[in-house]
Amino acid sequence: MRRVAAGAALRTGLARGPGERPGPGRNVILHAPITATIHAMVTKVASPADTGTVNRVLRILSAFAARDRWPLNELARELDLPRGSVHRLLKLCRPLGFVDQDAEGLYTPGIELYRVAGKLSAEMPINRLAAPLLHGLRDATDETAMLVLLSRQELRIFMSDIAWPSHPLRYTVALNQLQPLTWGAAGRSILAFLRQDEIDEAIGQAATSPLNGRELDVPELRDTLEQIRRQGYATSYAERAPDMHGIAVPFFDREGQVRGNLMLTVPHFRFDEAQQERHLALLRAAATELMRRLGWR
């Protein structure tokens, strides 16, 4: 029944409201890159009382999912750990290549962490199966096509793969960096289909606009989420990048849990409202095919 409901959301725009898809909760992150996975598992699953060395090392490594250069004092504050302990653990990680230190004394990911993360990310089944669909979307539109995945532990999204168009002016974004659910079609198309408690939590931790720093209009957001649930897709303009339109269609697993979306972005000067229905149809077809390839429908 849940698989039928999710498929109907793609075909007709009809979908159930938040909280009507009970599932495994936030204990699973689907094919997230290694740093985002570590970050989610350790920061949310680990007990505050768990102060073992392994726990602390994993928390240090996971911090590089949020930013790639850390002063020692800031890293210790971020992790709420003693400065001396963090320094000692960083020294343990350096000979193994998981942590490095630049000329300014800032701590950075080591080459071994990049190697492991890159290998696992490149071999993610969802990336491999989605890549031909992204290329097809790109070829059919000559616009940027993206695979966006949900990190459910963090209640954030990350761009997992991108197919770039031929145009020199296009949407640029960093892969595998966690971003909020509350801004733009990329996040809101997923946020709309989470449980109500998850929606409330995501709104409660929402930051200001990444584009211009404006405050989140919560009533407007809740109205928008209701509209997204009714129509089965999300659109946005200039929420994450200036003069950029986005349209995103979510996809769901076999339990009806939202897992991510496929998205197209178009600069405003190339945007043609008459093309939006065509883009939507392409995205819906691609999302349906991705779920079929993953065995989710």
HELIX and SHEET records of a PDB file:
HELIX    1   1 ARG A    2  THR A   12  1                                  11    
HELIX    2   2 ILE A   34  ALA A   40  1                                   7    
HELIX    3   3 MET A   41  VAL A   45  3                                   5    
HELIX    4   4 THR A   53  ALA A   63  1                                  11    
HELIX    5   5 LEU A   72  LEU A   79  1                                   8    
HELIX    6   6 ARG A   83  CYS A   93  1                                  11    
HELIX    7   7 ARG A   94  LEU A   96  5                                   3    
HELIX    8   8 ILE A  111  ALA A  122  1                                  12    
HELIX    9   9 PRO A  125  THR A  141  1                                  17    
HELIX   10  10 GLY A  184  LEU A  191  1                                   8    
HELIX   11  11 GLN A  196  GLY A  204  1                                   9    
HELIX   12  12 VAL A  218  GLN A  231  1                                  14    
HELIX   13  13 HIS A  268  ARG A  270  5                                   3    
HELIX   14  14 GLU A  273  ARG A  293  1                                  21    
SHEET    1   A 2 VAL A  99  GLN A 101  0                                        
SHEET    2   A 2 TYR A 107  PRO A 109 -1                                        
SHEET    1   B 6 GLN A 179  PRO A 180  0                                        
SHEET    2   B 6 ARG A 156  ALA A 163 -1                                        
SHEET    3   B 6 THR A 144  SER A 151 -1                                        
SHEET    4   B 6 VAL A 258  PRO A 267 -1                                        
SHEET    5   B 6 MET A 244  PHE A 252 -1                                        
SHEET    6   B 6 ALA A 234  TYR A 237 -1                                        
END                                                                             
